[in-house]
Amino acid sequence: MRYRRRVQVVGGSTYIVSLPKEWAKSLNLQHGTELVLEVMPDSTLKVYLSDEARPEALLEEELKFDKSSVELFFIKLIAS
């Protein structure tokens, strides 16, 4: 989905762009939620939750295996 936003200037030196409400709600963004802005080589901006703001379920996957299931481990690792 694409959104158009106008740049706002606050205090003469701070540039602000609002976030789409649907996107913010889908990530459960709250006042003070930390986002990361990454400038890509083509000058686009990538915006995403910081690791500290991500739900724990998105950060790690626990995989249990014994020595006989190493192949299954790699299948799960690639799929995750």
Secondary structure as a PSIPRED ss2 file (coil, helix, strand):
# PSIPRED VFORMAT (PSIPRED V4.0)

   1 M C   1.000  0.000  0.000
   2 R C   1.000  0.000  0.000
   3 Y C   1.000  0.000  0.000
   4 R C   1.000  0.000  0.000
   5 R C   1.000  0.000  0.000
   6 R C   1.000  0.000  0.000
   7 V C   1.000  0.000  0.000
   8 Q E   0.000  0.000  1.000
   9 V E   0.000  0.000  1.000
  10 V E   0.000  0.000  1.000
  11 G C   1.000  0.000  0.000
  12 G C   1.000  0.000  0.000
  13 S C   1.000  0.000  0.000
  14 T E   0.000  0.000  1.000
  15 Y E   0.000  0.000  1.000
  16 I E   0.000  0.000  1.000
  17 V C   1.000  0.000  0.000
  18 S C   1.000  0.000  0.000
  19 L C   1.000  0.000  0.000
  20 P C   1.000  0.000  0.000
  21 K H   0.000  1.000  0.000
  22 E H   0.000  1.000  0.000
  23 W H   0.000  1.000  0.000
  24 A H   0.000  1.000  0.000
  25 K H   0.000  1.000  0.000
  26 S H   0.000  1.000  0.000
  27 L C   1.000  0.000  0.000
  28 N C   1.000  0.000  0.000
  29 L C   1.000  0.000  0.000
  30 Q C   1.000  0.000  0.000
  31 H C   1.000  0.000  0.000
  32 G C   1.000  0.000  0.000
  33 T C   1.000  0.000  0.000
  34 E C   1.000  0.000  0.000
  35 L E   0.000  0.000  1.000
  36 V E   0.000  0.000  1.000
  37 L E   0.000  0.000  1.000
  38 E E   0.000  0.000  1.000
  39 V E   0.000  0.000  1.000
  40 M C   1.000  0.000  0.000
  41 P C   1.000  0.000  0.000
  42 D C   1.000  0.000  0.000
  43 S C   1.000  0.000  0.000
  44 T C   1.000  0.000  0.000
  45 L E   0.000  0.000  1.000
  46 K E   0.000  0.000  1.000
  47 V E   0.000  0.000  1.000
  48 Y E   0.000  0.000  1.000
  49 L E   0.000  0.000  1.000
  50 S C   1.000  0.000  0.000
  51 D C   1.000  0.000  0.000
  52 E C   1.000  0.000  0.000
  53 A C   1.000  0.000  0.000
  54 R C   1.000  0.000  0.000
  55 P C   1.000  0.000  0.000
  56 E H   0.000  1.000  0.000
  57 A H   0.000  1.000  0.000
  58 L H   0.000  1.000  0.000
  59 L H   0.000  1.000  0.000
  60 E C   1.000  0.000  0.000
  61 E C   1.000  0.000  0.000
  62 E C   1.000  0.000  0.000
  63 L C   1.000  0.000  0.000
  64 K C   1.000  0.000  0.000
  65 F C   1.000  0.000  0.000
  66 D C   1.000  0.000  0.000
  67 K H   0.000  1.000  0.000
  68 S H   0.000  1.000  0.000
  69 S H   0.000  1.000  0.000
  70 V H   0.000  1.000  0.000
  71 E H   0.000  1.000  0.000
  72 L H   0.000  1.000  0.000
  73 F H   0.000  1.000  0.000
  74 F H   0.000  1.000  0.000
  75 I H   0.000  1.000  0.000
  76 K H   0.000  1.000  0.000
  77 L H   0.000  1.000  0.000
  78 I H   0.000  1.000  0.000
  79 A H   0.000  1.000  0.000
  80 S C   1.000  0.000  0.000
